[in-house]
């Protein structure tokens, strides 16, 4: 699977992760399996003080073969209910861990 095969909103998340490199995207609201960029969310940029990361090799058209972590994140986003808040921990421009906050309502 390549980046261009993903929904455009998922491609944008991958591009954001590459730009952040180390850090997090916090509180991204999901709707119909896609992030709603019109709702507030935060990006947290961490500074790595040692070592280097190696981003995936890009083709001339800007596309690239997705890593397993990219595909897993895309599948997670597709399965989240509307209103879920997604936080993505990013290392070397790749999703390392994701947390989904799902509001629960007690019905009496």
Helices and strands as residue ranges (DSSP letters): G 3-5, H 8-20, E 23-31, E 34-35, E 42-45, H 68-79, E 85-91, E 94-101
